[in-house]
Amino acid sequence: MPAVPEVTRSAVIAVAIFLIAHLALLIGVTTPEKFVFDEVHYVPAARQMLAPAMSQPMLNPMHPPLAKELIAASIATFGDNALGWRYPATLFGAIAIVAIYLCGLALFAAQSPAIAAALIAAFNQMLYVQARIAMLDIFALGFGLLATAAFMHGFRRERPQALFAVAGSLFGLAAACKWSGLFPLGVCIGVVALIRLMQGWHTLFADAKPDDWYRPELWPGLKLHHVALCFAILPAIAYLATFVPLYGLSLPDLIEAQRRIFADNTTTAIAGHTYMSAWPSWPLLARPVWFLFDKTTEDHIAAIVFLGNPLVLWPALPALAIVLRDFIVARRWDAFLIAAFYFGPWLAWALLPRTLGFIYYYLPAATAASLALVYVLRREGLPRWLLWAYVGVAAAAFAVMLPISAAFIGTSMASFNRLMLFQSWI
């Protein structure tokens, strides 16, 4: 019997991951049957898009339209109810998990660690919670991680143009959901610019190795116009195309929409939101966001907390330190890309002149952290079972936290108090 081609095998596994993740995310997604947290902003904006004539003023003009258009399409398909609001988020949550698997294939060139990375990402409560609510972040994450996977697969190729073009187009769609989707695109531009700059300087490593992140002969056929097409023109076309259903081809309206988004997202916000937190605190899980807290009986609550799995995100910090060390000292290309796509989308928030921040802005970096954990746990000299033992630990922690991550499960006040390890979590 002939062996199954590796590409076919990877495609079958990707489809299986998607179906399992999608079904898991759908369980209990309609609870509660009322708006949760920022759904109060985005669902009415999606409803407005379904009207025969767009009413004024436009709701939620501070964000691009694609995610809201997807929610509107779901409402048109499944009805104006909790399933209609949240169904597309479950799709993109599953897509994000598949994208991490694809990133793992690019970085580790093996099925087992790629699958482990997808599982660790799935067992991080951040992705689970965000994939079951009608907000914008999961859409930007899904498109952005698919784009990142395409970039990673193209990074070591002699002719990366096609994959870089796919990445750029997907980054444009990520930005069309939320402007934070531009952060990983900026990472790609920075990586390409750095390598081209070093090549222009004729930089050489004295002890060059095949695993170096920089090689003088990298991408010999990649020209400046290819870079402009892949990382500027195609993202812009994909991004602007999502505005056409709302504004047609009216250039003044398109420009005004961008001006409004820019103004709303760069103005220094007034501090004081109950759940606000600063970007340095996000990796430490210092301040979660409570999306829902309903007392259903005298001693029972339905709760949804955006916190993250501590047994994923806390161990990720020393893992990322090792990744950073390997990038700097050993010059490893896989460590370089993991560090770039973790630190880039996180530290970009430090550059914005906004005082209002939330831990769910950390979602892209937190999801990429699963790659750092796999990178470290499969290092030479470590037993092979250690990675899968850790996946089991992450799954157990996920199960323990599930009652405060999914409203359809609920929990007692006593269990709630046990899970709240720190006063800042309440």
GIKA-V244659 format. One record per residue. N is the residue number from 1. RES is the residue in three letters. SS is DSSP state (~ for helix, > for strand, _ for the rest). PSI is psi in radians with two decimals (NA if undefined). D_CENTER is the distance of its C-alpha to the mean C-alpha in Angstrom with 1 decimal. Layout:
<<N & RES & SS & PSI & D_CENTER> <N & RES & SS & PSI & D_CENTER>>
This chain:
<<1 & MET & _ & 2.20 & 39.8> <2 & PRO & _ & 2.57 & 37.6> <3 & ALA & _ & 2.55 & 34.4> <4 & VAL & _ & 2.21 & 31.2> <5 & PRO & _ & 2.52 & 29.5> <6 & GLU & ~ & -0.66 & 26.4> <7 & VAL & ~ & -0.73 & 24.4> <8 & THR & ~ & -0.76 & 25.7> <9 & ARG & ~ & -0.77 & 24.9> <10 & SER & ~ & -0.70 & 21.3> <11 & ALA & ~ & -0.74 & 21.0> <12 & VAL & ~ & -0.76 & 22.7> <13 & ILE & ~ & -0.72 & 20.5> <14 & ALA & ~ & -0.76 & 17.3> <15 & VAL & ~ & -0.74 & 19.0> <16 & ALA & ~ & -0.77 & 20.1> <17 & ILE & ~ & -0.78 & 16.7> <18 & PHE & ~ & -0.85 & 15.5> <19 & LEU & ~ & -0.78 & 18.7> <20 & ILE & ~ & -0.80 & 18.8> <21 & ALA & ~ & -0.75 & 15.3> <22 & HIS & ~ & -0.79 & 15.9> <23 & LEU & ~ & -0.71 & 19.3> <24 & ALA & ~ & -0.71 & 18.3> <25 & LEU & ~ & -0.44 & 15.8> <26 & LEU & ~ & -0.38 & 18.7> <27 & ILE & _ & 2.08 & 21.2> <28 & GLY & _ & 0.27 & 22.4> <29 & VAL & _ & -0.37 & 19.8> <30 & THR & _ & 0.03 & 22.7> <31 & THR & _ & 2.16 & 23.7> <32 & PRO & _ & 2.87 & 24.4> <33 & GLU & _ & 0.52 & 25.8> <34 & LYS & _ & 2.99 & 25.4> <35 & PHE & _ & 2.44 & 22.8> <36 & VAL & _ & 2.17 & 20.4> <37 & PHE & _ & -2.16 & 19.3> <38 & ASP & _ & 0.06 & 18.0> <39 & GLU & ~ & -0.44 & 18.7> <40 & VAL & ~ & -0.40 & 22.1> <41 & HIS & ~ & -0.76 & 20.8> <42 & TYR & ~ & -0.58 & 18.7> <43 & VAL & ~ & -0.81 & 20.9> <44 & PRO & ~ & -0.62 & 24.1> <45 & ALA & ~ & -0.66 & 22.6> <46 & ALA & ~ & -0.71 & 21.7> <47 & ARG & ~ & -0.73 & 25.3> <48 & GLN & ~ & -0.60 & 26.7> <49 & MET & ~ & -0.34 & 25.4> <50 & LEU & ~ & -0.18 & 27.4> <51 & ALA & _ & 2.56 & 30.6> <52 & PRO & _ & -0.62 & 33.3> <53 & ALA & _ & 2.27 & 33.5> <54 & MET & _ & 2.12 & 30.7> <55 & SER & _ & 2.87 & 32.1> <56 & GLN & _ & 2.56 & 32.1> <57 & PRO & _ & 2.76 & 30.6> <58 & MET & _ & 2.32 & 27.2> <59 & LEU & _ & 2.48 & 24.9> <60 & ASN & _ & 0.97 & 21.7> <61 & PRO & _ & -0.07 & 22.3> <62 & MET & _ & -0.12 & 20.1> <63 & HIS & _ & 2.62 & 17.0> <64 & PRO & _ & 2.95 & 17.0> <65 & PRO & _ & -0.24 & 18.0> <66 & LEU & ~ & -0.84 & 15.9> <67 & ALA & ~ & -0.71 & 13.9> <68 & LYS & ~ & -0.57 & 17.2> <69 & GLU & ~ & -0.66 & 19.0> <70 & LEU & ~ & -0.70 & 17.1> <71 & ILE & ~ & -0.72 & 18.0> <72 & ALA & ~ & -0.75 & 21.5> <73 & ALA & ~ & -0.66 & 21.9> <74 & SER & ~ & -0.71 & 21.0> <75 & ILE & ~ & -0.72 & 23.6> <76 & ALA & ~ & -0.53 & 26.0> <77 & THR & ~ & -0.82 & 25.6> <78 & PHE & ~ & -0.12 & 25.5> <79 & GLY & _ & 2.84 & 27.2> <80 & ASP & _ & 1.32 & 26.5> <81 & ASN & _ & -3.12 & 25.6> <82 & ALA & ~ & -0.65 & 22.9> <83 & LEU & ~ & -0.77 & 22.1> <84 & GLY & ~ & -0.66 & 22.0> <85 & TRP & ~ & -0.72 & 19.7> <86 & ARG & ~ & -0.25 & 17.1> <87 & TYR & ~ & -0.82 & 17.5> <88 & PRO & ~ & -0.47 & 15.0> <89 & ALA & ~ & -0.66 & 12.2> <90 & THR & ~ & -0.63 & 13.3> <91 & LEU & ~ & -0.83 & 13.3> <92 & PHE & ~ & -0.43 & 9.7> <93 & GLY & ~ & -0.75 & 8.8> <94 & ALA & ~ & -0.69 & 11.2> <95 & ILE & ~ & -0.70 & 10.0> <96 & ALA & ~ & -0.70 & 6.6> <97 & ILE & ~ & -0.75 & 9.2> <98 & VAL & ~ & -0.71 & 11.5> <99 & ALA & ~ & -0.66 & 9.4> <100 & ILE & ~ & -0.68 & 9.3> <101 & TYR & ~ & -0.77 & 13.0> <102 & LEU & ~ & -0.66 & 13.6> <103 & CYS & ~ & -0.74 & 12.3> <104 & GLY & ~ & -0.70 & 14.6> <105 & LEU & ~ & -0.74 & 17.4> <106 & ALA & ~ & -0.71 & 17.2> <107 & LEU & ~ & -0.69 & 17.4> <108 & PHE & ~ & -0.22 & 19.8> <109 & ALA & _ & 0.63 & 21.7> <110 & ALA & _ & 2.59 & 22.3> <111 & GLN & ~ & -0.77 & 21.3> <112 & SER & ~ & -0.91 & 21.7> <113 & PRO & ~ & -0.52 & 19.2> <114 & ALA & ~ & -0.74 & 16.6> <115 & ILE & ~ & -0.72 & 17.2> <116 & ALA & ~ & -0.71 & 17.2> <117 & ALA & ~ & -0.73 & 13.7> <118 & ALA & ~ & -0.71 & 12.5> <119 & LEU & ~ & -0.75 & 14.7> <120 & ILE & ~ & -0.73 & 13.7> <121 & ALA & ~ & -0.69 & 10.0> <122 & ALA & ~ & -0.57 & 11.6> <123 & PHE & _ & 0.09 & 14.1> <124 & ASN & _ & 2.03 & 11.8> <125 & GLN & ~ & -0.44 & 12.8> <126 & MET & ~ & -0.86 & 9.8> <127 & LEU & ~ & -0.75 & 7.9> <128 & TYR & ~ & -0.85 & 11.5> <129 & VAL & ~ & -0.76 & 12.5> <130 & GLN & ~ & -0.39 & 9.9> <131 & ALA & _ & 0.12 & 10.4> <132 & ARG & _ & 0.47 & 14.1> <133 & ILE & _ & 2.55 & 14.5> <134 & ALA & _ & 1.21 & 15.1> <135 & MET & _ & -3.11 & 12.9> <136 & LEU & _ & -0.39 & 10.9> <137 & ASP & ~ & -0.66 & 7.4> <138 & ILE & ~ & -0.53 & 6.5> <139 & PHE & ~ & -0.80 & 8.1> <140 & ALA & ~ & -0.64 & 6.6> <141 & LEU & ~ & -0.81 & 3.0> <142 & GLY & ~ & -0.89 & 5.9> <143 & PHE & ~ & -0.75 & 8.0> <144 & GLY & ~ & -0.69 & 6.3> <145 & LEU & ~ & -0.62 & 5.9> <146 & LEU & ~ & -0.72 & 9.3> <147 & ALA & ~ & -0.73 & 10.6> <148 & THR & ~ & -0.72 & 9.9> <149 & ALA & ~ & -0.75 & 11.7> <150 & ALA & ~ & -0.74 & 14.4> <151 & PHE & ~ & -0.76 & 14.9> <152 & MET & ~ & -0.68 & 15.2> <153 & HIS & ~ & -0.52 & 17.7> <154 & GLY & ~ & -0.32 & 19.6> <155 & PHE & ~ & -0.71 & 19.8> <156 & ARG & _ & 0.05 & 22.9> <157 & ARG & _ & 2.63 & 24.6> <158 & GLU & _ & -0.64 & 27.7> <159 & ARG & _ & 1.56 & 26.7> <160 & PRO & _ & 0.07 & 23.0> <161 & GLN & ~ & -0.80 & 23.6> <162 & ALA & ~ & -0.82 & 22.6> <163 & LEU & ~ & -0.63 & 19.2> <164 & PHE & ~ & -0.61 & 18.6> <165 & ALA & ~ & -0.72 & 19.6> <166 & VAL & ~ & -0.79 & 17.2> <167 & ALA & ~ & -0.83 & 14.3> <168 & GLY & ~ & -0.76 & 15.8> <169 & SER & ~ & -0.74 & 16.2> <170 & LEU & ~ & -0.63 & 12.7> <171 & PHE & ~ & -0.63 & 11.6> <172 & GLY & ~ & -0.70 & 14.3> <173 & LEU & ~ & -0.62 & 13.0> <174 & ALA & ~ & -0.78 & 9.6> <175 & ALA & ~ & -0.49 & 12.0> <176 & ALA & _ & -0.19 & 14.2> <177 & CYS & _ & -0.77 & 11.9> <178 & LYS & _ & 2.43 & 11.4> <179 & TRP & ~ & -0.34 & 12.8> <180 & SER & ~ & -0.26 & 10.1> <181 & GLY & ~ & -0.25 & 8.7> <182 & LEU & ~ & -0.36 & 11.8> <183 & PHE & ~ & -0.88 & 10.9> <184 & PRO & ~ & -0.49 & 9.7> <185 & LEU & ~ & -0.72 & 12.6> <186 & GLY & ~ & -0.62 & 14.7> <187 & VAL & ~ & -0.81 & 14.0> <188 & CYS & ~ & -0.80 & 15.2> <189 & ILE & ~ & -0.74 & 18.2> <190 & GLY & ~ & -0.72 & 19.0> <191 & VAL & ~ & -0.85 & 19.0> <192 & VAL & ~ & -0.75 & 21.3> <193 & ALA & ~ & -0.73 & 23.4> <194 & LEU & ~ & -0.80 & 24.0> <195 & ILE & ~ & -0.74 & 25.1> <196 & ARG & ~ & -0.65 & 27.3> <197 & LEU & ~ & -0.79 & 28.8> <198 & MET & ~ & -0.65 & 29.7> <199 & GLN & ~ & -0.68 & 31.1> <200 & GLY & ~ & -0.53 & 33.1> <201 & TRP & _ & -0.03 & 34.5> <202 & HIS & _ & 0.74 & 35.5> <203 & THR & _ & 2.40 & 33.7> <204 & LEU & _ & 2.45 & 34.7> <205 & PHE & _ & 2.29 & 33.9> <206 & ALA & _ & -0.64 & 37.2> <207 & ASP & _ & 0.92 & 36.1> <208 & ALA & _ & 2.42 & 33.5> <209 & LYS & _ & 2.74 & 31.7> <210 & PRO & _ & -0.46 & 29.9> <211 & ASP & _ & 0.04 & 26.7> <212 & ASP & > & 2.47 & 26.7> <213 & TRP & _ & -0.45 & 23.6> <214 & TYR & _ & 2.30 & 26.1> <215 & ARG & _ & 2.37 & 28.9> <216 & PRO & _ & -0.49 & 31.5> <217 & GLU & _ & 0.14 & 31.6> <218 & LEU & _ & 2.33 & 27.9> <219 & TRP & _ & 1.06 & 27.3> <220 & PRO & _ & -0.50 & 31.0> <221 & GLY & _ & 0.05 & 30.7> <222 & LEU & _ & 1.95 & 27.8> <223 & LYS & _ & 2.97 & 29.4> <224 & LEU & ~ & -0.69 & 28.6> <225 & HIS & ~ & -0.49 & 28.6> <226 & HIS & ~ & -0.77 & 26.1> <227 & VAL & ~ & -0.78 & 23.7> <228 & ALA & ~ & -0.73 & 24.4> <229 & LEU & ~ & -0.84 & 24.0> <230 & CYS & ~ & -0.70 & 20.7> <231 & PHE & ~ & 0.10 & 18.9> <232 & ALA & ~ & -1.00 & 20.8> <233 & ILE & ~ & -0.90 & 22.8> <234 & LEU & ~ & -0.77 & 20.6> <235 & PRO & ~ & -0.70 & 17.5> <236 & ALA & ~ & -0.73 & 20.1> <237 & ILE & ~ & -0.83 & 21.7> <238 & ALA & ~ & -0.73 & 18.6> <239 & TYR & ~ & -0.91 & 17.7> <240 & LEU & ~ & -0.50 & 21.3> <241 & ALA & ~ & -0.49 & 22.0> <242 & THR & _ & -0.25 & 19.9> <243 & PHE & _ & -0.29 & 22.4> <244 & VAL & ~ & -0.73 & 25.4> <245 & PRO & ~ & -0.44 & 25.6> <246 & LEU & ~ & -0.69 & 26.0> <247 & TYR & ~ & -0.05 & 28.1> <248 & GLY & _ & -2.49 & 29.6> <249 & LEU & _ & 0.43 & 30.4> <250 & SER & _ & 1.87 & 31.7> <251 & LEU & ~ & -0.76 & 30.9> <252 & PRO & ~ & -0.70 & 31.9> <253 & ASP & ~ & -0.68 & 29.7> <254 & LEU & ~ & -0.73 & 26.6> <255 & ILE & ~ & -0.74 & 27.5> <256 & GLU & ~ & -0.66 & 28.1> <257 & ALA & ~ & -0.72 & 24.7> <258 & GLN & ~ & -0.65 & 23.0> <259 & ARG & ~ & -0.72 & 25.4> <260 & ARG & ~ & -0.76 & 24.6> <261 & ILE & ~ & -0.77 & 20.8> <262 & PHE & ~ & -0.80 & 21.6> <263 & ALA & ~ & -0.75 & 24.2> <264 & ASP & ~ & -0.46 & 22.2> <265 & ASN & ~ & -0.07 & 19.2> <266 & THR & ~ & -0.10 & 21.4> <267 & THR & _ & 2.36 & 24.1> <268 & THR & _ & 2.09 & 24.5> <269 & ALA & _ & 2.73 & 24.0> <270 & ILE & _ & 2.21 & 26.5> <271 & ALA & _ & 2.70 & 25.6> <272 & GLY & _ & 0.02 & 26.4> <273 & HIS & _ & 2.49 & 23.7> <274 & THR & _ & -0.70 & 24.2> <275 & TYR & _ & 0.22 & 20.7> <276 & MET & _ & 2.65 & 19.9> <277 & SER & _ & 2.77 & 19.0> <278 & ALA & _ & 2.67 & 18.8> <279 & TRP & ~ & -0.60 & 16.1> <280 & PRO & ~ & -0.39 & 18.4> <281 & SER & ~ & -0.25 & 18.4> <282 & TRP & ~ & -0.79 & 14.8> <283 & PRO & ~ & -0.42 & 14.9> <284 & LEU & ~ & -0.14 & 18.2> <285 & LEU & _ & 0.75 & 17.1> <286 & ALA & _ & -0.59 & 20.0> <287 & ARG & _ & 1.76 & 19.5> <288 & PRO & _ & 3.05 & 17.5> <289 & VAL & > & 2.17 & 17.4> <290 & TRP & > & 1.91 & 19.7> <291 & PHE & > & -0.54 & 18.7> <292 & LEU & > & 2.42 & 21.9> <293 & PHE & > & 1.72 & 25.1> <294 & ASP & > & 2.28 & 28.0> <295 & LYS & > & 1.95 & 31.3> <296 & THR & > & -0.59 & 32.3> <297 & THR & > & -3.04 & 35.5> <298 & GLU & _ & -0.62 & 37.5> <299 & ASP & _ & 0.54 & 35.5> <300 & HIS & > & 2.40 & 32.3> <301 & ILE & > & 2.67 & 29.1> <302 & ALA & > & 2.10 & 26.0> <303 & ALA & > & 2.54 & 23.0> <304 & ILE & > & 1.99 & 19.2> <305 & VAL & > & 2.29 & 17.8> <306 & PHE & > & 1.74 & 14.3> <307 & LEU & _ & -0.83 & 15.0> <308 & GLY & _ & 2.65 & 13.3> <309 & ASN & _ & 1.97 & 15.5> <310 & PRO & ~ & -0.57 & 17.9> <311 & LEU & ~ & 0.01 & 18.9> <312 & VAL & ~ & -0.90 & 15.5> <313 & LEU & ~ & -0.52 & 14.5> <314 & TRP & ~ & -0.84 & 18.1> <315 & PRO & ~ & -0.39 & 19.1> <316 & ALA & ~ & -0.44 & 16.0> <317 & LEU & ~ & -0.87 & 17.8> <318 & PRO & ~ & -0.55 & 20.9> <319 & ALA & ~ & -0.72 & 19.0> <320 & LEU & ~ & -0.56 & 17.3> <321 & ALA & ~ & -0.69 & 20.8> <322 & ILE & ~ & -0.72 & 22.1> <323 & VAL & ~ & -0.81 & 19.5> <324 & LEU & ~ & -0.71 & 20.5> <325 & ARG & ~ & -0.76 & 24.1> <326 & ASP & ~ & -0.58 & 23.9> <327 & PHE & ~ & -0.80 & 22.5> <328 & ILE & ~ & -0.80 & 25.3> <329 & VAL & ~ & -0.83 & 28.1> <330 & ALA & ~ & -0.18 & 27.7> <331 & ARG & _ & 0.51 & 25.8> <332 & ARG & > & 2.34 & 23.7> <333 & TRP & ~ & -0.61 & 21.4> <334 & ASP & ~ & -0.70 & 18.8> <335 & ALA & ~ & -0.66 & 18.7> <336 & PHE & ~ & -0.83 & 18.5> <337 & LEU & ~ & -0.69 & 15.4> <338 & ILE & ~ & -0.81 & 13.6> <339 & ALA & ~ & -0.73 & 14.9> <340 & ALA & ~ & -0.78 & 14.0> <341 & PHE & ~ & -0.05 & 10.3> <342 & TYR & ~ & -0.99 & 10.3> <343 & PHE & ~ & -0.59 & 13.0> <344 & GLY & ~ & -1.02 & 12.4> <345 & PRO & ~ & -0.39 & 9.3> <346 & TRP & ~ & -0.95 & 11.0> <347 & LEU & ~ & -0.29 & 14.5> <348 & ALA & ~ & -0.52 & 14.2> <349 & TRP & ~ & -0.39 & 14.5> <350 & ALA & ~ & -0.34 & 17.9> <351 & LEU & ~ & -0.24 & 19.2> <352 & LEU & _ & 2.41 & 18.9> <353 & PRO & _ & 0.98 & 22.1> <354 & ARG & _ & 2.36 & 20.9> <355 & THR & _ & -0.19 & 22.1> <356 & LEU & _ & 2.00 & 20.0> <357 & GLY & _ & 2.74 & 16.7> <358 & PHE & _ & 2.67 & 14.8> <359 & ILE & ~ & -0.39 & 13.0> <360 & TYR & ~ & -0.19 & 10.1> <361 & TYR & ~ & -0.33 & 9.4> <362 & TYR & ~ & -0.10 & 8.7> <363 & LEU & ~ & -0.86 & 5.6> <364 & PRO & ~ & -0.78 & 3.5> <365 & ALA & ~ & -0.73 & 7.1> <366 & ALA & ~ & -0.63 & 7.9> <367 & THR & ~ & -0.71 & 6.0> <368 & ALA & ~ & -0.40 & 7.6> <369 & ALA & ~ & -0.42 & 10.6> <370 & SER & ~ & -0.56 & 11.6> <371 & LEU & ~ & -0.63 & 12.7> <372 & ALA & ~ & -0.70 & 14.9> <373 & LEU & ~ & -0.76 & 16.5> <374 & VAL & ~ & -0.73 & 17.4> <375 & TYR & ~ & -0.78 & 18.7> <376 & VAL & ~ & -0.73 & 21.0> <377 & LEU & ~ & -0.19 & 22.1> <378 & ARG & _ & 0.31 & 23.3> <379 & ARG & _ & 2.66 & 25.3> <380 & GLU & _ & 2.35 & 28.9> <381 & GLY & _ & -0.34 & 31.3> <382 & LEU & _ & 2.53 & 29.1> <383 & PRO & _ & 2.55 & 30.0> <384 & ARG & _ & -0.53 & 28.0> <385 & TRP & ~ & -0.28 & 27.9> <386 & LEU & ~ & -0.72 & 26.1> <387 & LEU & ~ & -0.80 & 22.6> <388 & TRP & ~ & -0.49 & 23.2> <389 & ALA & ~ & -0.71 & 25.0> <390 & TYR & ~ & -0.70 & 22.0> <391 & VAL & ~ & -0.71 & 19.8> <392 & GLY & ~ & -0.70 & 22.7> <393 & VAL & ~ & -0.77 & 22.5> <394 & ALA & ~ & -0.70 & 18.8> <395 & ALA & ~ & -0.71 & 19.7> <396 & ALA & ~ & -0.75 & 22.7> <397 & ALA & ~ & -0.68 & 20.9> <398 & PHE & ~ & -0.79 & 18.4> <399 & ALA & ~ & -0.68 & 21.6> <400 & VAL & ~ & -0.66 & 23.3> <401 & MET & ~ & -0.13 & 20.7> <402 & LEU & ~ & -0.64 & 20.3> <403 & PRO & ~ & -0.40 & 23.2> <404 & ILE & ~ & 0.22 & 21.4> <405 & SER & _ & -0.34 & 18.1> <406 & ALA & _ & 2.07 & 19.7> <407 & ALA & _ & -0.47 & 22.6> <408 & PHE & _ & -0.29 & 24.5> <409 & ILE & _ & -0.94 & 25.3> <410 & GLY & _ & 2.97 & 26.5> <411 & THR & > & 2.88 & 28.2> <412 & SER & > & 2.84 & 31.4> <413 & MET & ~ & -0.58 & 31.8> <414 & ALA & ~ & -0.77 & 32.9> <415 & SER & ~ & -0.69 & 29.8> <416 & PHE & ~ & -0.79 & 27.7> <417 & ASN & ~ & -0.59 & 29.7> <418 & ARG & ~ & -0.62 & 29.4> <419 & LEU & ~ & -0.40 & 25.5> <420 & MET & _ & 1.53 & 25.6> <421 & LEU & _ & -0.48 & 26.2> <422 & PHE & _ & 2.65 & 26.4> <423 & GLN & ~ & -0.58 & 27.9> <424 & SER & ~ & -0.25 & 24.9> <425 & TRP & ~ & -0.25 & 22.9> <426 & ILE & _ & NA & 25.4>>
